Amino acid sequence: MTIKELMSKIREFFNENVAPPFKITSIEEREGDESGWTATVEVIEEKEYMKRYAKDEMLGTYSVVLDKDGEVTSFKREGIRYRSKVDGS
């Protein structure tokens, strides 16, 4: 499966179940018994949450696991940050 196909599957999953992805920042192949891929996805969090708690847009960072067929098998929000904040600062 190509990176482009994997990105399409991730976008489709997030559009249907979470929110439209802002950016897919990484896709890495997993080998061995648990072959497939892991990806990191940034999503702009819900506007109501942003209006209530933040002046800047909030980005949620999600870890995504895809099986060998490219299907999303799990996802987890790893963190949330202001969109204007650079990682590590």
N, C-alpha and C positions, 0 to 999 in steps of 0.2 A: 504494500500500500504506500502511496506517495505522501509526502508532507502535505501537499495541496488537498488530497482526499481526506487526510486526518483533520486538517483545519476546518474543512467543510463539515465533517461530522461533529466536531466540537461546537462550531457555530450553531448548527441545527439543534443540538441538544440544549445549549444555553438559551437560544431563542425560545424554545418550547417550555423549558422548565425553570429557568432562573431569571435571566435578563440578557439582552443583547451584549455580546462580548465587546469590550472596548479594545482590547489588544490580547493576542495570544503571544506570550513572551518566550515560551520555550516548548519544545517537544523532544523528548529523549526516548530512545528505544530501550526496553527492558528485555533481558535475555534469561535463559534458563527455564525453570518450571513455570514461571509467571511471565511468559513472553507477552509482549504488547508494548505499550507506550505510556509515559507519564507526561503531562503537560501542565504548564502554568498559564492561567488565564486571569486577566484583569477585567472587572465589571464595574460600571458606574452604578453605585447603590441607589436604592429607591429614592425618588425625588422627595417624597414626604419625609423620609428620614433626614435627608439633607436639609430641607427647609427648617425642620425642628431643631436639629443639633449642630449644623455646620453652616458656615458662610461659604465655604469652598466645596466643590464636588468631592464626594468620597469614592475612593476606588477600593473594591474588595479584591483580594488576591486569592484565587482558588487553585488548589491542586486537583488534577483530573487524572484518573486512571482509565486507560483504554485497553481492551483485550486484543488478541492477535488479529481479530476481524475488524478492528477499528471502532468497536462499540464502546460507549462510555459505560463503565461498570461501577464507578464511584467518583464522588467529588467532595471536596471539603474546603470551606473558607479558612484560609490560613492566617489572614489578617485584613485589616482595613486601615487606610491612610488617606490624608488629603491628597487630592490629585496634584496640587502644586508642590507637595513635599517630595524631595528627591530621596530615594532609599539611602539609608546610612547617615542622614542628617537629623 
